[in-house]
Amino acid sequence: MELKFVNISNREFENLNLTINSNAITGIYNVYNLEKLFNDNSYKGSILINNSSIFSYNESIVSYISLNPIFYTSKVKDEFFLAKRKNKLNNEEYLKKIESILKIVKFDKKILEKEIKYLSTSEKYMLNIAINLINNPDIIFLENNQEFDNNIQGIIKNIILELKKKYKKTIIIISNNINYLYDLSDYIVILKDNNVIVSDKTNILFKNISNPLPDLIKFSNLANSYNKKIKNYKDIKDLIKDVYKNV
Amino acid sequence: MTILKINNLNYSRDDTIIFSNLNLNVFKKDYISIIGLNKSGKTTLTKLLCAIIPTDNIFSINDIFLNKQTVLDYIEHIGVVSNSLNIFLTKKVKDELILPLKNLGYNELKIKKIINDLITFFELEDLISKNTNELTKDEATYLQIIIALVHNPEILILDDAISSLPLQLKEKILLKLKKLNEKGLTIINITSDLETIYDSNKVYLLNNKSIEELGNVEQVFQEDNYLRKLGFKIPFIIDLSIKLKFYGLLDKIYYNLEALEENLWN
């Protein structure tokens, strides 16, 4: 589903115009308080989903997965149960869904019995993803945290790619790490002071800007200043091969 | 000279052993990094270190053991920045900096001098007049670091505090921390982000419920395969250096892209 922000103005944004493409991964760099648009309607302008107002859809059509999630119960299983009630799932649907979602986020069933306050930061984040997946949203915003180690980042990356490919979701990643966005996104939007500076397909965007640049592109650009023709790569192994040819 | 000591820390929670027989000696003016993966207990260790989780005669600063009687004296020696502990108590950024100084009973003249010094050192000119609820997440993190330092502690503890910041701000903060360390501040950087450890004089690994000394930064990155296997992300510049070194195109690990390419292409 395509998402459009049209002339949005509030305390955080001034005339925000942005189109998020359907069934694609869009990375947004350096945005803040975007989530408030989905919790607080006191903005001017409109948010459109497939060219219809967001208010004409069920609220669970959009999920915003924050780094600081709010949980309403004390136990993991109660939090899932709350999502079950909200989505009016019968027991059979619920058990089926919970089993597949636990697999996606690589949680053992034992986690259901745990107290949320005893979960680690990454476990809380993954729980937040799991709860949001029960709602089966079409548009998913994910705040990314670079504190997470490679194991967790790998799981998150696989979830994002699967949601796009298998379930045809529209994914928006919010991150301050341009390397992360470069690796995963089909489109990238760069903001400064919450104003859109540039927005384009990932493979085109970095030809037109000098900052921020992913490390791999920074390397190629700097090599060019030494009259070495190094292409833009997404994988360090491909870069090394090209460097080897050029030395 | 030892400034902070952890003596045989054993800690369990919810029937799970978090730390077993953990010992650590931190010396005055040390800048140590304790690296750990998710669920290794980084935030728990921070909470224990700064007495949010009470302990009895396990931790000591300047040979004074932390317990119920000494807790107020103990926490005066430390400043803490943790994403899980960030709350602002006032409406204005300036008031947020003044509050801990007022609590210490400083007079207005002294407070004014400290605030002016902080504004200059941390380049706070634009931030100082803002309301705390207007701050972006990055600005809020930056402010939390300054608040942790307002009362001039001997030790600064960072719990994955700067990992999520954009590169430019991260580099700015790391440079400030390096300067403060040179002036005598002891820094304990607890993190999973290896990009933040370059200035440390010693690196420890928090793993398997305990802590292991890995050596200096160079020694740490010589064990890149071990770190990768555990799940750490090797920073791009280090990864590139190691790979180019393997193919005989570089002779050492570089921490700066400009220096690496100058050596490579010339």
Interface residues (C-beta under 8 A of the other chain):
Chain A: N30 Y32 N33 L67 K114 E115 Y118 S120 T121 S122 E123 N145 Q146 E147 F148 D149 N150 N151 I152 Q153 N176 N177 I178 N179 P212 D215 L216 K218 F219 L222 A223 Y226 K228 I236 K237 L239 I240 V243 Y244 V247
Chain B: R13 D14 L37 N38 K39 T43 N83 S84 T136 K137 D138 D160 S163 S164 L165 P166 L167 Q168 T191 S192 D193 R228 G231 F232 K233 F236 I237 D239 L240 K243 L244 Y247 L249 L257 E258 E261 L264 W265 N266
